[in-house]
Amino acid sequence: MTKVGRLYEQEKQEEIDKALSAAGMLFKGMSIEEVAKKLDVTIEKVREWEKRLSR
């Protein structure tokens, strides 16, 4: 795999890890705003993850 391919895979895995962390935090009752701040992502990104995970 090329260096670019590895970097892409690493970024994809980091986003998956953050989405799973967000799911756990939301399940524990944290607000979307708290989750976004803790994971250093946008509120829109957390809402997107929440929407995907609720399917």
Biopython code that builds the backbone (N, CA, C, O; Angstrom):
import numpy as np
from Bio.PDB.StructureBuilder import StructureBuilder

atoms = [
    (1, "MET", "N", (0.849, -1.177, 0.000)),
    (1, "MET", "CA", (0.000, 0.000, 0.000)),
    (1, "MET", "C", (0.896, 1.242, 0.000)),
    (1, "MET", "O", (1.944, 1.263, 0.644)),
    (2, "THR", "N", (0.481, 2.244, -0.708)),
    (2, "THR", "CA", (1.268, 3.471, -0.791)),
    (2, "THR", "C", (1.168, 4.259, 0.507)),
    (2, "THR", "O", (0.301, 4.009, 1.344)),
    (3, "LYS", "N", (2.071, 5.210, 0.651)),
    (3, "LYS", "CA", (2.065, 6.058, 1.843)),
    (3, "LYS", "C", (0.746, 6.824, 1.953)),
    (3, "LYS", "O", (0.189, 6.959, 3.043)),
    (4, "VAL", "N", (0.254, 7.322, 0.827)),
    (4, "VAL", "CA", (-1.021, 8.050, 0.815)),
    (4, "VAL", "C", (-2.161, 7.123, 1.235)),
    (4, "VAL", "O", (-3.049, 7.519, 1.989)),
    (5, "GLY", "N", (-2.126, 5.905, 0.746)),
    (5, "GLY", "CA", (-3.149, 4.923, 1.105)),
    (5, "GLY", "C", (-3.147, 4.622, 2.591)),
    (5, "GLY", "O", (-4.206, 4.511, 3.208)),
    (6, "ARG", "N", (-1.960, 4.490, 3.167)),
    (6, "ARG", "CA", (-1.853, 4.227, 4.605)),
    (6, "ARG", "C", (-2.365, 5.405, 5.415)),
    (6, "ARG", "O", (-3.052, 5.217, 6.418)),
    (7, "LEU", "N", (-2.033, 6.628, 4.987)),
    (7, "LEU", "CA", (-2.516, 7.813, 5.692)),
    (7, "LEU", "C", (-4.033, 7.899, 5.632)),
    (7, "LEU", "O", (-4.679, 8.237, 6.624)),
    (8, "TYR", "N", (-4.601, 7.595, 4.474)),
    (8, "TYR", "CA", (-6.055, 7.604, 4.322)),
    (8, "TYR", "C", (-6.691, 6.581, 5.260)),
    (8, "TYR", "O", (-7.668, 6.891, 5.942)),
    (9, "GLU", "N", (-6.151, 5.379, 5.298)),
    (9, "GLU", "CA", (-6.680, 4.329, 6.170)),
    (9, "GLU", "C", (-6.573, 4.727, 7.634)),
    (9, "GLU", "O", (-7.482, 4.456, 8.418)),
    (10, "GLN", "N", (-5.466, 5.369, 8.010)),
    (10, "GLN", "CA", (-5.276, 5.805, 9.391)),
    (10, "GLN", "C", (-6.316, 6.865, 9.761)),
    (10, "GLN", "O", (-6.903, 6.807, 10.842)),
    (11, "GLU", "N", (-6.544, 7.829, 8.870)),
    (11, "GLU", "CA", (-7.541, 8.867, 9.131)),
    (11, "GLU", "C", (-8.935, 8.267, 9.234)),
    (11, "GLU", "O", (-9.727, 8.670, 10.085)),
    (12, "LYS", "N", (-9.232, 7.311, 8.373)),
    (12, "LYS", "CA", (-10.535, 6.651, 8.403)),
    (12, "LYS", "C", (-10.716, 5.912, 9.729)),
    (12, "LYS", "O", (-11.790, 5.971, 10.328)),
    (13, "GLN", "N", (-9.682, 5.223, 10.188)),
    (13, "GLN", "CA", (-9.760, 4.485, 11.447)),
    (13, "GLN", "C", (-9.924, 5.435, 12.625)),
    (13, "GLN", "O", (-10.668, 5.137, 13.559)),
    (14, "GLU", "N", (-9.237, 6.579, 12.593)),
    (14, "GLU", "CA", (-9.370, 7.559, 13.668)),
    (14, "GLU", "C", (-10.797, 8.088, 13.735)),
    (14, "GLU", "O", (-11.329, 8.288, 14.827)),
    (15, "GLU", "N", (-11.424, 8.317, 12.584)),
    (15, "GLU", "CA", (-12.808, 8.793, 12.578)),
    (15, "GLU", "C", (-13.746, 7.720, 13.124)),
    (15, "GLU", "O", (-14.678, 8.035, 13.865)),
    (16, "ILE", "N", (-13.516, 6.475, 12.772)),
    (16, "ILE", "CA", (-14.328, 5.375, 13.295)),
    (16, "ILE", "C", (-14.193, 5.307, 14.810)),
    (16, "ILE", "O", (-15.188, 5.144, 15.516)),
    (17, "ASP", "N", (-12.970, 5.430, 15.310)),
    (17, "ASP", "CA", (-12.735, 5.398, 16.751)),
    (17, "ASP", "C", (-13.465, 6.535, 17.457)),
    (17, "ASP", "O", (-14.057, 6.332, 18.517)),
    (18, "LYS", "N", (-13.425, 7.735, 16.872)),
    (18, "LYS", "CA", (-14.121, 8.878, 17.462)),
    (18, "LYS", "C", (-15.632, 8.668, 17.432)),
    (18, "LYS", "O", (-16.323, 9.011, 18.391)),
    (19, "ALA", "N", (-16.144, 8.112, 16.349)),
    (19, "ALA", "CA", (-17.586, 7.862, 16.246)),
    (19, "ALA", "C", (-18.038, 6.868, 17.310)),
    (19, "ALA", "O", (-19.099, 7.038, 17.911)),
    (20, "LEU", "N", (-17.242, 5.839, 17.541)),
    (20, "LEU", "CA", (-17.586, 4.866, 18.579)),
    (20, "LEU", "C", (-17.509, 5.488, 19.970)),
    (20, "LEU", "O", (-18.347, 5.201, 20.825)),
    (21, "SER", "N", (-16.520, 6.328, 20.196)),
    (21, "SER", "CA", (-16.419, 7.040, 21.472)),
    (21, "SER", "C", (-17.627, 7.945, 21.667)),
    (21, "SER", "O", (-18.195, 8.013, 22.757)),
    (22, "ALA", "N", (-18.013, 8.637, 20.605)),
    (22, "ALA", "CA", (-19.176, 9.524, 20.669)),
    (22, "ALA", "C", (-20.431, 8.734, 21.010)),
    (22, "ALA", "O", (-21.251, 9.184, 21.810)),
    (23, "ALA", "N", (-20.585, 7.566, 20.414)),
    (23, "ALA", "CA", (-21.759, 6.732, 20.691)),
    (23, "ALA", "C", (-21.827, 6.376, 22.170)),
    (23, "ALA", "O", (-22.892, 6.440, 22.784)),
    (24, "GLY", "N", (-20.692, 6.003, 22.735)),
    (24, "GLY", "CA", (-20.656, 5.674, 24.158)),
    (24, "GLY", "C", (-20.989, 6.864, 25.037)),
    (24, "GLY", "O", (-21.716, 6.730, 26.021)),
    (25, "MET", "N", (-20.464, 8.022, 24.689)),
    (25, "MET", "CA", (-20.723, 9.231, 25.471)),
    (25, "MET", "C", (-22.189, 9.640, 25.377)),
    (25, "MET", "O", (-22.795, 10.030, 26.375)),
    (26, "LEU", "N", (-22.758, 9.549, 24.174)),
    (26, "LEU", "CA", (-24.173, 9.889, 24.009)),
    (26, "LEU", "C", (-25.046, 8.906, 24.778)),
    (26, "LEU", "O", (-26.048, 9.300, 25.375)),
    (27, "PHE", "N", (-24.673, 7.632, 24.767)),
    (27, "PHE", "CA", (-25.414, 6.612, 25.500)),
    (27, "PHE", "C", (-25.393, 6.900, 26.997)),
    (27, "PHE", "O", (-26.374, 6.647, 27.696)),
    (28, "LYS", "N", (-24.276, 7.427, 27.487)),
    (28, "LYS", "CA", (-24.150, 7.756, 28.910)),
    (28, "LYS", "C", (-24.890, 9.036, 29.279)),
    (28, "LYS", "O", (-24.965, 9.395, 30.454)),
    (29, "GLY", "N", (-25.439, 9.727, 28.276)),
    (29, "GLY", "CA", (-26.246, 10.905, 28.558)),
    (29, "GLY", "C", (-25.568, 12.239, 28.328)),
    (29, "GLY", "O", (-26.130, 13.280, 28.670)),
    (30, "MET", "N", (-24.385, 12.236, 27.764)),
    (30, "MET", "CA", (-23.720, 13.508, 27.470)),
    (30, "MET", "C", (-24.438, 14.198, 26.323)),
    (30, "MET", "O", (-25.010, 13.538, 25.455)),
    (31, "SER", "N", (-24.411, 15.512, 26.317)),
    (31, "SER", "CA", (-25.033, 16.265, 25.228)),
    (31, "SER", "C", (-24.129, 16.238, 23.998)),
    (31, "SER", "O", (-22.933, 15.960, 24.086)),
    (32, "ILE", "N", (-24.731, 16.533, 22.859)),
    (32, "ILE", "CA", (-23.974, 16.581, 21.606)),
    (32, "ILE", "C", (-22.854, 17.612, 21.709)),
    (32, "ILE", "O", (-21.746, 17.386, 21.224)),
    (33, "GLU", "N", (-23.151, 18.740, 22.340)),
    (33, "GLU", "CA", (-22.153, 19.802, 22.483)),
    (33, "GLU", "C", (-20.965, 19.340, 23.327)),
    (33, "GLU", "O", (-19.815, 19.629, 22.998)),
    (34, "GLU", "N", (-21.251, 18.618, 24.423)),
    (34, "GLU", "CA", (-20.178, 18.111, 25.287)),
    (34, "GLU", "C", (-19.300, 17.107, 24.536)),
    (34, "GLU", "O", (-18.074, 17.131, 24.647)),
    (35, "VAL", "N", (-19.938, 16.238, 23.782)),
    (35, "VAL", "CA", (-19.204, 15.228, 23.018)),
    (35, "VAL", "C", (-18.305, 15.900, 21.981)),
    (35, "VAL", "O", (-17.138, 15.537, 21.832)),
    (36, "ALA", "N", (-18.858, 16.879, 21.269)),
    (36, "ALA", "CA", (-18.083, 17.586, 20.243)),
    (36, "ALA", "C", (-16.859, 18.254, 20.850)),
    (36, "ALA", "O", (-15.766, 18.196, 20.287)),
    (37, "LYS", "N", (-17.049, 18.889, 22.002)),
    (37, "LYS", "CA", (-15.934, 19.572, 22.656)),
    (37, "LYS", "C", (-14.875, 18.567, 23.116)),
    (37, "LYS", "O", (-13.679, 18.787, 22.926)),
    (38, "LYS", "N", (-15.320, 17.473, 23.717)),
    (38, "LYS", "CA", (-14.388, 16.476, 24.243)),
    (38, "LYS", "C", (-13.581, 15.797, 23.130)),
    (38, "LYS", "O", (-12.396, 15.513, 23.308)),
    (39, "LEU", "N", (-14.218, 15.539, 21.987)),
    (39, "LEU", "CA", (-13.535, 14.864, 20.879)),
    (39, "LEU", "C", (-12.909, 15.835, 19.891)),
    (39, "LEU", "O", (-12.279, 15.418, 18.920)),
    (40, "ASP", "N", (-13.079, 17.128, 20.135)),
    (40, "ASP", "CA", (-12.524, 18.174, 19.269)),
    (40, "ASP", "C", (-13.001, 18.023, 17.822)),
    (40, "ASP", "O", (-12.210, 18.020, 16.879)),
    (41, "VAL", "N", (-14.322, 17.900, 17.686)),
    (41, "VAL", "CA", (-14.958, 17.839, 16.369)),
    (41, "VAL", "C", (-16.137, 18.805, 16.360)),
    (41, "VAL", "O", (-16.496, 19.362, 17.397)),
    (42, "THR", "N", (-16.734, 19.001, 15.195)),
    (42, "THR", "CA", (-17.876, 19.907, 15.109)),
    (42, "THR", "C", (-19.149, 19.219, 15.604)),
    (42, "THR", "O", (-19.258, 17.993, 15.609)),
    (43, "ILE", "N", (-20.094, 20.040, 16.012)),
    (43, "ILE", "CA", (-21.392, 19.530, 16.449)),
    (43, "ILE", "C", (-22.072, 18.797, 15.294)),
    (43, "ILE", "O", (-22.721, 17.771, 15.499)),
    (44, "GLU", "N", (-21.919, 19.324, 14.090)),
    (44, "GLU", "CA", (-22.518, 18.690, 12.917)),
    (44, "GLU", "C", (-21.963, 17.281, 12.705)),
    (44, "GLU", "O", (-22.696, 16.372, 12.316)),
    (45, "LYS", "N", (-20.672, 17.105, 12.962)),
    (45, "LYS", "CA", (-20.045, 15.794, 12.803)),
    (45, "LYS", "C", (-20.636, 14.802, 13.807)),
    (45, "LYS", "O", (-20.901, 13.650, 13.462)),
    (46, "VAL", "N", (-20.841, 15.248, 15.046)),
    (46, "VAL", "CA", (-21.428, 14.371, 16.066)),
    (46, "VAL", "C", (-22.863, 14.011, 15.674)),
    (46, "VAL", "O", (-23.281, 12.863, 15.829)),
    (47, "ARG", "N", (-23.605, 14.977, 15.173)),
    (47, "ARG", "CA", (-24.983, 14.698, 14.727)),
    (47, "ARG", "C", (-24.991, 13.692, 13.581)),
    (47, "ARG", "O", (-25.856, 12.819, 13.518)),
    (48, "GLU", "N", (-24.023, 13.818, 12.677)),
    (48, "GLU", "CA", (-23.915, 12.876, 11.558)),
    (48, "GLU", "C", (-23.659, 11.464, 12.082)),
    (48, "GLU", "O", (-24.295, 10.507, 11.640)),
    (49, "TRP", "N", (-22.723, 11.339, 13.028)),
    (49, "TRP", "CA", (-22.431, 10.031, 13.618)),
    (49, "TRP", "C", (-23.652, 9.474, 14.325)),
    (49, "TRP", "O", (-23.972, 8.293, 14.192)),
    (50, "GLU", "N", (-24.336, 10.332, 15.082)),
    (50, "GLU", "CA", (-25.519, 9.899, 15.822)),
    (50, "GLU", "C", (-26.577, 9.365, 14.852)),
    (50, "GLU", "O", (-27.206, 8.339, 15.109)),
    (51, "LYS", "N", (-26.762, 10.065, 13.750)),
    (51, "LYS", "CA", (-27.741, 9.654, 12.743)),
    (51, "LYS", "C", (-27.365, 8.292, 12.151)),
    (51, "LYS", "O", (-28.218, 7.417, 12.004)),
    (52, "ARG", "N", (-26.095, 8.121, 11.817)),
    (52, "ARG", "CA", (-25.631, 6.847, 11.241)),
    (52, "ARG", "C", (-25.777, 5.698, 12.233)),
    (52, "ARG", "O", (-26.191, 4.599, 11.863)),
    (53, "LEU", "N", (-25.438, 5.955, 13.489)),
    (53, "LEU", "CA", (-25.450, 4.892, 14.492)),
    (53, "LEU", "C", (-26.859, 4.529, 14.945)),
    (53, "LEU", "O", (-27.073, 3.439, 15.477)),
    (54, "SER", "N", (-27.816, 5.419, 14.744)),
    (54, "SER", "CA", (-29.177, 5.141, 15.197)),
    (54, "SER", "C", (-29.970, 4.302, 14.197)),
    (54, "SER", "O", (-31.114, 3.942, 14.474)),
    (55, "ARG", "N", (-29.396, 3.990, 13.065)),
    (55, "ARG", "CA", (-30.094, 3.181, 12.056)),
    (55, "ARG", "C", (-30.178, 1.745, 12.465)),
    (55, "ARG", "O", (-30.733, 0.926, 11.733)),
]
sb = StructureBuilder()
sb.init_structure("model")
sb.init_model(0)
sb.init_chain("A")
sb.init_seg("    ")
for serial, (resi, resn, name, xyz) in enumerate(atoms, 1):
    if name == "N":
        sb.init_residue(resn, " ", resi, " ")
    sb.init_atom(name, np.array(xyz, "f"), 0.0, 1.0, " ", f" {name:<3s}", serial, name[0])
structure = sb.get_structure()
